[in-house]
Amino acid sequence: MNNPSILPANLKVLRARFPSVYNRIMDISSKAPVSFQYQDREGSCTLLTKRRGETFLTYGSGSREELLRRWMDGLELAKESLYAISGFGDGSHVQHFLDHSSGGTHFIVAEEDPALLRETLSRFDCSSLLANERFMLGVGEPDENFFRDIQTAALSEIQEINMVIFSPLHSLNEAYYDRVRNELVRQYLVVRPMMEVNLRTAPIIQGNTFENLPIMAPSPDVSEIGDGMKDIPFILVGAGPSLDESIDFLKSVQDKSIIVCSNSPLRKLLNNGIKPHLVFTADPQEPTLAGFKGVDVAGLTLACPFSAYPEIVRLFDGRILSWCTFNPIVDLVKKYMAKPPGSPIMEKGTVSGCVLDLSRLLGSKKVLFVGQDLCIRDDGRYYTDDSAYSDYGGHYSSISQGHRLPGNTQELVLVEGRLFVYLKTFEQFIGEQSGVEYRNLARTGARIRGAPYMNYQDAMAWIGQTSSVVFEEKILALLKNQTSTPFLEDIFRPCREHIRKIFEKSFKAAWNTEKLPEKYSDLNYSENKAIIQLLTDANEINKTIDKNKDFWSVLFEGKTKGEVIRYRRLARDIDFPNKNWAAVQRNKEYFWAISEGCHWLLQEMDRKIFHPETSAV
C-alpha cells in the first residue's frame, strides 16, 4: 500500500534506505500527529506545536536562520562522531546540521511520531537529505530496527557518541530521547566489534570460500533437516566452567536430546564419552583449529558456513552441513547448481549464536543452555578445565573490569565486554521467539533474561522421555545423498572476465588522473579536455560495474570493502574551487580502491579456482 501524501522523491529514497521507517509510517495509516500540526497557507507550510490546548510556532517567531546558527554554534562536535538528534520537525534543523558539520560526523535523527514524519515528507522535498550517507533515520520505538543503519558509522573511528538536543522538539518528551541516547550507545557497543571483524576478515572469508568449494559445494543445507525435530529438546553446549559439573547430566540425556556444540567444548565432551550430534564452527581464522586438535572427529558431523577455516573443512570431508548468511560467491554456485539459496544463520560474533539460530530453524520447542556461563567466575575461571584454552592456562582470566550483573545462583557476577555482547545477543534472540521454552543449567553463570536457571534434577524431568534417533537418521540420509562438485571454472569464468574489465578500466582511469599536472586544479582548467574525458570515463566504469549486480557483490564483499571504506574517508575531505578537479580527484581514490580489490580477487580466483595445482595447500 502506498501513502499518496508523501512526495514521490521522498518516498523513493525512504523505501530504499529506510524500509523499517517506511513500514512504521504505513502502519499508522492516516493517524494525525500527537503534538504537532501544520499551518498550510498559499506558498508556505509552518510547523506548530500543540500543548495544553494551545498552539505555537515550533521554531519560534524570530529569524529561523539565526535560531539554527545559534543552536549550531553552541554544539561542540567531535570530528569523528555518531550523534542522535532529537526530532525531525520540518527538517530544517537537520539540514542545517548536515550542512555545517564535518564529513566524519554521522547522525541518526530520532523522531517519536511517525505521523509527524509523514506530514513533513508530504510537504517538503527532503530527498537529498534522506539520501546523504551521513544521515540516518529512526522513528517510533527505539529498538534494533530503529538503529539498523548505524553499522555504516561503526566502520569509522568514532570519538564520541551522544545526543544532540534540539530543545523545541526534545522538550516535548525528554524521557523518550534519553532512551534513544542510551540505546544508541548500547547498540553501538554491540555492533562495532562485529563490524570491525567483518571488515578485517572479508578477504579471509572469500579466500576460504574459494578453497572450500571443492568439498562444500554439494553439501546439504542445514534447512534440509526440516522441522520434524521440534519435539526433541535442543541442548546448546558452551565451554564455560559450569560444563565441568554438567557432564553426568549430558551423559544421561544424550540419547533423548539434540546436543550441539562448537569446537571449544568438543574435547571435554568426547573425552567423557559424549558424542554431539552436530559440531559447529564459524570463525574463518586459524586459531579456531585448536579446538579440533588432539580429538578424533571420525563419525562426527560438522555444520559451518562456506567460509570456515579450510583445514577444519578437510577434516570433515563428506560429513558437512552448510549455511550461507551472506556470501555472493556461494550464491553464484547455488544458482548454477539450481539449488535454493543457502539458509541464513545468525552470526553475531559468537558461534553459540549460530547454534542457537539452528534451534529456531528446526522449530525446537525446548532449548537448554549448558556451559553457557557468560561470565568470569569468582576464582577467575573463564572456560572448562579440558579444552584448547586449558593447554596454555587460558581457561583462567585476570580480567577484573566489566559489568556486574545478576547471576543464576549468585547476586552478581563479572561479565567482561566480549561476554556482555554475547549475553545481549542471546537475550535479544530469545525475546524475538514465541512458543519456545528456554532454560539455563549454568549454576555459576550470568542470568540470561528469558532463560531461567534450572537444576539438574528439574532439567531431567523437563527433558522428558524423547529420542534423538530420528535426528541422527536424517543427518545420515542427507550426507549419503550428496551430489558431486560441479566444474567450478565454468561457474566463475564469466565473473572473472567481468572483474578483469573493471580492473583494466579503473586502473587506467586512476593512472591517467595521477598524471594530470597540478595546474589543472585552477578554475580556468575546469573544462579542460583531459578532465572532461576522465569524468566521461568514470561514467563508463560505473556502467560496467552496474551491468551485473551479482558480480559486483562478489567483488565488493572481499578486499574491495575495506578499500572503499578507506576511499570514503579520503574523499570526504577532497574539495577544490574547481569542482571538476575535485570530482576527478575523488574518482581517482575510488578507482584505486576498486583496482586494489579487483587485483586481489583475480589473483585469488586464479590461485584457487583456475590454477589450484600451483597453490600449496
N, C-alpha and C positions, 0 to 999 in steps of 0.2 A: 504493500500500500504506500503511495506517495503522499507527502504533505504538500499540497499545491501552493501553500503560502510561502514556503522557503524559496528564496531566489535560486534559479537554476544553477548559477555559477557557484553559489554556496553549497547547494545540495550535492553537486558533483564531487567537490573536494571532501565534504563531510562523509559521504558514503565510502569514499576511497581511503581516507586517512583515519577516520574516527567512526568505524561502524557501530561500536557499542554506544557512542553518544547519539548517533542517528537512531538506533533502536530505542533508546530511552525517550527520545523526543516523540517517536511514533507511539510508544506505549501510553502516553498521556492524552492522546487524541487532541481534542480541541480545548482542553482544560486551560483556564486563564492563569496568568502568573499570580502568585500569592501576595507579594509585597510591592509589585510594580505595575505600571500601565504606561502606554504610550499616548501622548497627546499629538494626534496627527492633524496637521494643518497643511494647506497647499504649499508644497515646496519644503516642508520641514517635518521632522519627527522628533519629539522631545520626550526623554525618559523621565517619568515621575515616580517618586517613592510614596507608597501608601503606608501610613502609620497612625493608628488610633483614630481612624475615620477621616484623616486629613491627607492631602497630597502636597508634595513639594518637589522642586526640581532636584533630581538626584545629583547632578553635577554642579548645583548652585546657580545663582543668578548672575554671578560675575563672569569674568573672562575665562572661557574654557581653557584656552592656551596657557594663561597664567596659572590656573589651578594645576594643570598637568606638569608645567615646568617646575613649580614649587614642590610638587609631590616627588618628581624625579630627582630634583636637586637634593632632597632630604634622604635619599637612599644611598647606602654605601654597599655597592655590589662588588663581589669578588669577580676577578676576570674569568675564571673557570668555575661555573656555579650552576646549581639547579634550584629554582625557586618555584613556589606555588603562589599565584596571585589571587587575591580574594575577589571573586566575582567577575563576570564578563560584562555586565551592564550593557551599554550601547556599543561597546568595543573600542571606544576612543582612547581610553587609558591603556588598554592592552596594546593598541597600535603604537601609541606614544612610547611605551616601554620597549617594544621591539625596535623602534627607530632610534632610540637613544641608549641602548645597551650594547655591550661588546659582542663580538661573534662567538665568544665562549660562554655566553650566558644563555642557558636553556631554561625554559619555564613552562609550567603547566597551569592553565587558568582553571580554577575550581569554581564551578557555578552550581549552586544548590538546586536551582529551579529550572528544569528542562523547558518549562513554558516560557520563561523569560528569554532563554536562548533562542527558542523557536521564533518568538516575536521579533527579536533583534535581527536574526538572519533572514527574516521576511522583508525587512526594510532597508538594510544596508548591505552593500557588496563587500563582504569580508573575505572573499576567496583568496586574495593574495596573502592575507594574514593566516588563514587556515592552512595554506599550502606551505608556509615557511617551516623549514625543518627544525628551527629552534623553538617553535611554538607547539605546545601540546594542550589537549583539552580533556577535562573530566567533568561529568555532570551527575548530580544526584548522590547516591550512596558512595562514599569513598572506599570502595572495595578493590579487589585485584584488577578487574576490568577498567576501573577508573584510572589506574596507574599503569595500564598496559604499555604505554608508549615511552615510559622513562628508560626503557632498555637502550634507546639511542643515546641518551645523555650519560648512561652508565659507562659508555665507551670512552668518555672524556675524563681528563684528570680533574675531577671535581674538587674544589677547595671549600665550598660552602653549600649547605642545604638549609633552606629556611623559608619562612613565609614572608611575602611582600604584601604588606597591608595597604589596601586602598579603602580608607575609612568610610566613604559614603556607602560602600557595599558591605564591608567587613562588619560594621557595627550592627547590622540587621540580625546577624546570627554568629556571634563570636565563638560560641561553642562548636558550631559546625566547622568553622575554619581552623580551630585548634585541632580538631580531629583530623582534618585534612593534613595539617602540618605534621602531626605525629605519625600518621600512616605513611606519608611520603618518606619520612626518614626510615621507617621500618622496611618499607618496600625496597628502598634503595639499598639498604644493608643486605637484603636477601638477593636482589637482582645483580648487584655489582660484581660479587665474586664469580657468579655463573657466567656473566658476560665476558669477564676477563679471561676465564678459562676457555670459553667459546672462541674468542679471538685468537688466543695463543695456540690452541690445538687445531684450528681449522685446517692447516696444511697436513698435520699428522692424521687427522680424520680422513682426508681424501687419499693420502698415501696408503693408509691401512686398508681403505675400502678397495682400491685397485688391487692390492696384494691379496686380499681375502676373497675376491670374486671367484677364482677358480674352484674354491672349496664351497663358498657360501651361496653362490648364485642359485643353485637348485634347492637350497634349504627350505623346509616348511616354515611358514609364518606362524608366530605364536597364536594368532587368531584361529588357526585351523584346529586347535584343540577343541574349540567350541564351548558352548555354555552348559554342557551336560554335567559339569562338575560342581555346580553351585551348592549342592548339599554336603559336599566334603569339606570339612574345616581346612582352612588355609593357614599355614604357620610360616611366618617370616622370621628367619633366624639371623640375628646380628652377632657381632663379636664382642659385645660388652662383657664386663666381668661377671655379670649375673648368669651368663651362659654356663659357667663352671658348675653352678648348683642346679642347672636345669637339665643336665644330661639324662638322669634317670627318667625324668618326665618325658623327654623326647623319645627315648627308647620304647617307652610304654605306648606311645601314640603314633609311632612311625608307620604303622600299617592302617591307621584309622584316619589319617590326615594327609594333606599335600604339604610336604616340607620343602621349602625353597630357601636357599642361602646364597650369599656372594662368596668370593674367594677367601675373605678374611676368616670366617668361622669354619671353613671347609675342613681343614686339618683336624681341628678339635672334634668335629662330628665323625669323620672317618676313623680316627684313632680310637673312638669309643663305640664303633660298630653301628653307627647311624649313617645310612646312605640317603642323602637328599634326593628328592625326585627331580629337581632341577637345580643347576648351579648357574648363577647369573654373573656376568661380567660386563662392564660398560666402559670403563676407563680405557682410552686408546694408547696409554703410555706404558713403558716398560715396567715401572715399579709394581704394577698390579700382577705381574707374572709371579712374584714372590709367593703369593698365596697358593700357587699350584705346584710349587717345587717340593719335592720330598713326599708327595702323595700319589697314590695310584688312582688315576681317573678312569680306568677301564670300567665300562658299563655305565658311566655317568653321562647325563645329557646336559649340554651347555645351552643356555639362552643368552643371546647377545646381539648387539647391533652389528652391521657390516663393518663398522669402524673399530671393532675390538682389536686388542693387540695381537698381531698375526701369529706369534709363536703359540699363544693360547689357542687360537683357532685351529692351528695344525694339530694340537694335542687331541682335539675332539673331532677330527675329520670324519664326516659321515654321521655325527651324533650332535647336530646343532639345530636349534630352532632360532629363528631370527625375527627382528623387528626393525622398523625404519621410521623414526620420528620425523626426520627431515634430512634427506640425503639425495640430491638430484642425480648423482651417479647411479644409485640404486634404482631410482625412478626410471631411468633410461633402460636398464636391464629388465626390470619388471615389464615395462611396456613392450619390449622386444619379445619377451617370452610369453606375452599375452596373459600375464598374471595381474591380479589386482594390486594396487599399491600396498606397500608394507604397512603393518599396523603401527600407529604412533604410540609410543610408550613414554610416560613422564620421565624426563631426565633432568632432574633439578639438583645436580651436584652430588648426589649420593646414589649408589647402586641400589640401596634399600628402597629408595623411591621408585625405582624401576620394578622391583619385586612387588611392591605394594600396588602398583598400577596393573600388574598382571592379575592380581586378585579381582580387580574391577573388570578386567577383560573376561575373566572366567565367570563373572557373576557370583563370586563367593558370598555366601550369607554370613559366614563366621570367619573372622580374621584374628589370629593371635600373634602378638609380638613376643618373641623370646630373645633374650640377649640384646635387646634394644635399650640400653641404659641411657644413652644420650646425655651422659654427664661424666664427670671425673669423680670417682669415689673418694671418700674422706682420706683413705690411705694412699691416694694418688693413682690407683689402678684405673686404667683407661680401656684396656682390652682383656680378653680371656687369656689364661695362662699358657695356652697352646696354640700359637699362631705364628706367622712370619714376624709379627711385631715382637713377640717374646724372645725371638732368637737374638735380638740385639738390645733387649731391655726397653723396647718401645712401648711395651704394654703398661708402663708407668709414665706418668707425666708430672712435671714440676710446675705446670701452669697454675697460677693462683688467681688470675684475672678472669672475669666473666660475669655471667648473670647468676644471681642466687634465686633459684626458682623452686616451687613446691616439688617434693619427691613423692614416690609411691608409698613409702613407709617412713620417710624422714620429712621433717618440716621443710628443710631447704637443702638443695644440692647445687653443686657448681656446674654450670653449663657454659663452656667456653664458646667463643664466637662461631666456630665451624659447626659445632653440635647444635647451637641455637638455631642456625639456619635449617638444619635437618629437622629439628623439633617443630619449627613453624611450618615446614613443608608437609610433615605428617599431619599436623593439626588442620591445616588448610584443606588437605586432601580428604581427611575424614569428614570435615564439615560439609563437603560438597556431595557426599554419598548419602543415600537414603535406603532404608531397609537392610542395612548391614550392621551386625554386632561386632564391635572391636573390643579386644581385651589385651591386657598387658601383664606379662609374667615377670618383668624385671623388678625384683624386690628392691634392689639398691638404685633403681633408675629414677629419671625425672618423670614427673606426671605428664602424660600425653592427653590433652583435652579431647574427650570423645572416646578414649580407650582406657576405661577404669582398670585399676590393678586387680589381679585375681591370684590367689594362692594355688599351689599345685593340686590340692585335693579338689577344690572347686573347678579348676580347669579341666581335670579328668572327667568330671561329671558333665561339664559344658561341651567337651568334645563329643561325648556320646559313643555309640557303637556303630560308627560308619566304617567304610573300607575305601582304600585308595587304589585298589586293583584296577578299576575301570580307567583311572587316570594313567596308570603305568601301561596298560594295554593300548590306550590311544596314542601315547608317545611312541611306542614301538612301531605301531602301524604307520604313523606319519613318517618316521625315519626310513622305514622299509620301502615306502613308495616314492622316494625322491627320484626326480628325473636327472638327466645328465646335464653338465655345464654347457651352455651354448658357446659358439665361436665368438669370443669377446672382441676380436679385431673387427668383425662385421658390425658389431653394435657401436663401436666408438670411432670408426673411420669417418663418418660424416661430422661428428662432433670435433674431431681433431682438425679436419680441414677448415671448419668454421673458425675455430680458435686461431689457427695459423693465419687466416686472412685478417682477423682483428689485430693480431700481433704485428704483422707486417705494416698495416696501415697506421696503427697507433705509434709504433716505434719511429716510423718515417716522419710523422707529424711532430712528435716530440723533438726529434733531432733537428728538423728544419726550424723549429721555434728557437732552439738553443743557438742556432747560427745567426739569428737576426741581430743586427747591430743595435747597440744601446740607443742610438739616436732616434730609432723608430718609436721610442716611447714618447717623443714630443708630440704635441697636439697636431702639428701640421702634417704628421705622418699617419693620422688616424685612418685615412682611406688608401694607404699605400697598397700597392698590388700584392705584395707578399703577405701582408697582414690579412687582407680580404681573402686571399687564397687559403690561408690557414683556417679562417673561420668557416669557409666552404668545406674544407677537408674535415673539420670537426663534425659538421652536419652529416657528411657521408659516413664517417666512422660510427656515429650514433645510429644511423640507419642500418649499418651492417650488424651492429650489436643487437638491434631490435628485431632483426629478421627471425631469430629463433630464441624464444624466451627460455626454453629448456637448456639449450647450450650455454646461454648467459648465466643461468643459475649454477651450472657446473663450474663455470669459470669463476663466478663471484664467491662461491662458498669455500674456496681454498685460500691460497696465499693472497689472492686479489682482495679479499675482505679487509685484511689488515692494511694493505697498501692504500685502499680507498679511504679508510679512516684517517690515515696519515695525510692523504691528499686534502681531505676536508679541513683539517686543522691548518694546513698551509694556505689553502685557497681563501679562507675567510679573511685573511689579513692582506691579501693582494688587492691593492687599489691604486689607480693612477688617474690623473685628469683625462688622459687619453683612454677612454673606455674600451675601445677595440684592442689596444695594447694590453689592458688589464685582462680582457677576456681571453686573449691568446696565451697569456702567462698562466692564468688559471687552467686553461685547457692543457697546457704543457705538463703541469703537475699531474693532471688526471691521466694523460696519455702515458706518462712514465709509470704511473701506478698500474694501469692496465697492461702495459708491456711487461712489467715485472711479473704480474700474475700469469699472463699468457705463457711467458718463457718457462716459468716453473711448471705449469700444468702440462705443457707439451713435453718437457723432459720426463715428467712423472708418467705420462701415458706411454711414451716410448720405452721407458725402462721396465714398466710393469705389465703393459698390455701388448705392445707391438714387438718388443725385443726383450722379453723376460729372460731369455737364455744368457744375456750379457750382464744380468744383475745377480749379484751374490745374495743368497737367502740368509 
